[in-house]
Amino acid sequence: MPYDRTVRLDADFDTAVTAVRNALADQGFGILTEIDVKATLKAKLGHDMEDYLILGACNPPLAHQALKTDRSIGLLLPCNVVVRRDGDTTLVQALDPGTMVTLTGLPALEPVAADATARLDNALSSLT
């Protein structure tokens, strides 16, 4: 089962990151966490890799709805969005919110996942 929603951009990394932040904000997502994987692996392991950033995106009303349904859903929050270089392009990947429903088996999460999916899809499609 695919668990990502991905777009490929003909943009440099920094431009893509800025565009992703703006697109997510336009859909009501804030960035709660940010992990610069490239810098972390370089600092901790001396490993060089391509630009790779994980953004922890959260839409508070959707997170609240999900948490009211299942307190353990916090294990799947926030919604991770990855921006990474892939050759001459930049990939933007978001965790498919439908994964929440699949993993929990809770139909009550379906409306939350559907709303989150629509918002993420709108954000991703605005990038291309």
LINSUL-V100672 format. One record per pair of residues at least 4 apart in sequence whose C-alpha atoms are under 6 Angstrom apart, sorted by sequence separation. I is the first residue (numbers start at 0). J is the second residue. If there is no record, write none. Layout:
# LINSUL-V100672
[[I;J] [I;J]]
This chain:
# LINSUL-V100672
[[24;28] [39;43] [40;44] [41;45] [59;63] [66;70] [85;89] [98;102] [100;104] [109;113] [112;116] [116;120] [120;124] [10;15] [23;28] [24;29] [41;46] [84;89] [100;105] [40;46] [41;47] [83;89] [83;90] [82;90] [100;108] [82;91] [81;91] [37;48] [81;92] [80;92] [37;50] [80;93] [37;51] [79;93] [36;51] [79;94] [97;112] [36;52] [96;112] [35;52] [34;52] [34;53] [33;53] [57;77] [96;116] [33;54] [56;77] [32;54] [55;77] [56;78] [32;55] [55;78] [31;55] [55;79] [30;55] [54;79] [30;56] [54;80] [29;56] [53;80] [28;56] [29;57] [53;81] [28;57] [52;81] [28;58] [52;82] [27;58] [51;82] [51;83] [50;83] [50;84] [49;84] [9;88] [8;88] [8;89] [7;89] [7;90] [6;90] [6;91] [5;91] [5;92] [4;92] [4;93] [3;93] [3;94] [4;95] [2;94] [3;95] [26;118] [2;95] [23;122] [22;122]]
